[in-house]
Amino acid sequence: MWAKKDTIKNSIANITSKFWSIVAIYFFIPFYINILGEEAYGLVSFFATLQAAMNILGLGLANTLRREFAIGDSKNDNVNIRKYKLLKSTELIYFMLAILVVAICFLGSHTIADQWFSQSSLGQNIIAVTLVLMGGSIALQFLTNMYHGCILGLGNQITANAMYIGWSAIKNIGALVVICIIAPDIRVFYVWHIISDLIYLVILRIYVVHKLNSNKRLEWKLQDFKIMKSILPYTAGILIISIIALINKQMDKIIISKYMSLEELGAYNSAFLLGQLITIVSSAVSVALFSYYTQMFSKGDISLLRSKFLYDNKLITIIIACLGVYIAVFAPELLMFWTKSNIYVSIIEHGVFFIVMGSLFLALQEIPYAFVLAQGNTKINIQLGLFSLPFTIVGMVMAVKSYGVTGASIFYFLLMVSSTLIYICIIYKKYFGKWNLKVLFIDIVMPITICLGIAIVSRIAIKSLLVGLVPTIIAAIFCGAVNLIVMLLSIKSIRRVIKTKLFP
């Protein structure tokens, strides 16, 4: 049985994992850029886009497994047998898809190298070999996502995140060691990725099967594959959402990689990684809440589910609003401090604010998405995503061709603001019976506006009083923390808890 304490512990574990992931990115990337060069790191940025494209093949099943593993008593043998059959059936599909991913990267490597990166100084053969290695790494991570989702669904989120942190540490530290000792070569970099991914995959699978062991023998036959019929509608919905999300989130990077240089792609992607700091809280909490929401929905506690969602969404909005606007307002300084690349900062300095603010609004979709997905509803995301697709594709091409990476940044911001506000309005209408624009304004628009105003004033004051990157960033962190505390104290329930704890 899920309890509030479990949700808090899982949220902390998820936040820790996300925080480590971000720390690893921000710590190691400057070394990668320095050793491999800006152009080679641009190819690493392309890997992230390629990985996102390939991952959509299995995201529907991965998310479905996570939901199915969250339902039912884990101590019930019959429940575990059903989960095992689902796992084995899904594995069969995933292994075939993994082979397909490797085949696509192998067969298309020279074409992509010649057509997409014809102006690169890295050399077409090096790029082609790197793309094949990328395919191997993506295929392995493709499989690990499935097992990781199963562990999250089982409620063992602390274990899942501990494993993830261990793998990430070995992967990043090892990659740095091999390119320093063996050769500063992008191919060596991805050979190590494949080795670490394979080790992680084996450990995850052993753990999942161990957790499903029961008093009854776990068996799977080919005819058990028919169990997949029960999850096909939900899986199909998630798959469509994943494809739409890929286009909406990655189209800008695909277009930039086509029309702009690898340095510009690397700078643009660095700005996006900076924006990922905002998702630490929202995505981590949404993972924990998804299992909690699913349990409440399966038990029929609809009223409790809806009231819990409203409170969670309001709280998380305030936290990511404060975090997001301060990162956006001080983004040029943060980017310079992090990458130490004058080339990247000069390319993206006019667009990084809009990218980070767009990421803020995208993060606002996390809790609502967990809320509707826990209830098996994929229709809202599909309809809204399909509606926005033409605008995304046509608008982004025009923006990049006309104004380069700055145009892409501004268009991304406008797209995220409009889609997020419409998405939340639709959810309010469906589940709470009205558009409730007043709640939307009070809970979302007003906190962001207030935080943004205070952050801009803070920047002006800090810039007039301090000189240097480090003092500026420290002062920004202090101002942001004070702002966050004041905003949190505006919530009555939080003030009540503090009053009860301090003055019992």
Buried (B, 14 or more C-beta within 10 A) or exposed (E): EBEEEBBEBBBBBBBBBBBBBBEBBBEBBBBBBBBBBBBBBBBBBBBBBBBBBBBBBBBBBBBBBBBBBBBBEBEEBEBBBBBBBBBBBBBEBBEEBBEBBBEBBBEBBBEBBEEBBEEBEBEBEBBBBBBBBBBBBBBBBBBBBBBBBBBBBBBBBBBBBBBBBBBBEBBBBBBBEBBEEEEBBBBBBBBBBBBBBBBBBEBBBEBBBEBBEBEEEBEBEEEBBEBBEEBEEBBBBBBBBBBBBBBBBBBBBBBBBEBBBBBBBBBBBBBBBBBBBBBBBBBBBBBBBBBBBBBBBBEEBEEEBBEBBBEBBBBBBBBBBBBBBBBBBBBBBBBBBBBEBEBBBEBBBBBBBBBBBBBBBBBBBBBBBBBBBBBBBBEBBBEBBEEBBEBBBEBBBEBBEEBBBBBBBBBBBBBBBEBBBEBBBBBBEEBEEEEBEEBBEEBBBEBBEBBBEBBEEBBEEBEEEBEEBEEBBEBBEEBBEEBBEEBBEEBEEBEEEEEEEEEE
